[in-house]
Amino acid sequence: MNAMMLPERNYKSLLLAALLIGAVSTASAWETCGDNLQYEIDGTTIRFQSPNPTDEATIQTAAFKDNTTITSVIIPENVWQIGSQAFYGCTNLATVELSNVQDISTSAFEGCKAH
């Protein structure tokens, strides 16, 4: 079988394309962290979104437990419950903004600067 030789410039184009595809595929993706709630970590801040923003949402038990990267969290208005140990051990978490949370479970913020 004869191997086909590509000019050097094609290798560079292929390498560039591979790098661009890799950059796109490693971009942060939204992950589930409770009922009707998704998140991504943008640097040191957790950003949330809800597939159905008019429906109630919850942050599940131990969702971010022992995450020492995050320093701030802004919880959306449709979140009504934060599960047990949701932010437990997030030692650098210093700022939490919330508005409509009705139920903060046991030790949800234990071990945080914000606690």
C-alpha positions in Angstrom: 0.0 0.0 0.0 1.4 3.4 -1.0 1.3 6.1 1.6 0.1 9.5 0.4 2.4 12.4 1.3 0.8 15.7 2.2 2.6 19.0 1.8 3.9 20.5 5.1 1.3 23.3 5.0 -1.5 20.7 5.1 -0.1 19.3 8.3 -0.1 22.7 9.8 -3.7 23.2 8.8 -4.7 19.9 10.2 -2.9 20.7 13.5 -4.6 24.0 13.7 -8.0 22.4 13.0 -7.4 19.7 15.7 -6.4 22.4 18.2 -9.6 24.4 17.4 -11.8 21.3 17.7 -10.1 20.5 21.0 -10.7 24.0 22.3 -14.3 23.8 21.5 -14.8 20.4 23.1 -13.1 21.4 26.3 -15.1 24.5 26.8 -17.1 24.4 30.1 -20.4 22.6 29.8 -23.4 23.0 32.0 -23.8 20.2 34.5 -26.8 19.1 36.6 -26.7 20.0 40.4 -30.3 19.4 41.4 -33.9 19.5 40.3 -34.3 21.9 37.4 -30.9 23.4 37.9 -27.6 23.3 36.0 -24.3 25.0 36.8 -20.9 25.9 35.5 -17.9 27.2 37.4 -16.6 30.4 35.8 -13.2 31.0 37.5 -14.2 31.1 41.1 -17.9 31.8 40.7 -20.7 29.3 40.3 -23.2 30.3 37.6 -26.6 28.7 37.5 -29.3 28.2 34.9 -32.6 26.5 34.9 -34.0 24.6 31.9 -37.4 25.8 33.1 -36.8 29.1 35.0 -40.4 29.5 36.0 -40.4 26.2 37.9 -38.9 25.7 41.3 -35.4 24.4 41.6 -33.2 22.8 44.3 -29.5 22.4 44.9 -28.9 18.7 45.7 -27.2 17.3 48.8 -23.4 17.6 48.7 -23.5 19.2 45.2 -20.3 21.3 45.7 -18.9 19.6 48.9 -15.2 20.3 49.5 -14.8 22.5 46.4 -12.1 24.9 47.5 -12.0 26.8 44.2 -15.3 28.7 44.5 -15.4 32.0 46.3 -18.9 33.3 45.4 -22.3 31.9 44.6 -25.3 33.7 43.2 -28.4 31.5 43.7 -31.2 32.2 41.2 -34.7 33.3 42.4 -36.4 30.0 41.5 -34.2 28.0 43.9 -36.2 27.2 47.0 -34.1 24.6 48.7 -30.4 24.0 49.3 -29.6 20.4 50.2 -27.6 19.1 53.2 -23.9 19.8 52.9 -24.4 21.4 49.4 -21.5 23.7 50.0 -19.9 21.9 53.0 -16.1 22.4 53.2 -16.0 25.1 50.5 -13.4 26.9 52.6 -12.9 29.8 50.2 -16.6 30.5 49.7 -17.0 34.0 51.2 -20.1 35.5 49.3 -23.5 33.9 48.9 -26.4 35.8 47.3 -29.9 34.3 47.6 -33.4 35.7 47.5 -36.2 33.1 47.6 -34.6 30.2 49.3 -37.1 28.8 51.9 -35.2 25.7 53.1 -31.5 25.6 53.9 -30.7 22.1 55.0 -28.4 21.0 57.8 -24.8 22.0 57.4 -25.4 23.3 53.9 -22.6 26.0 54.4 -20.6 24.4 57.2 -16.9 25.1 56.9 -17.3 28.1 54.6 -16.1 31.6 55.1 -19.7 32.7 54.4 -21.0 30.5 57.3 
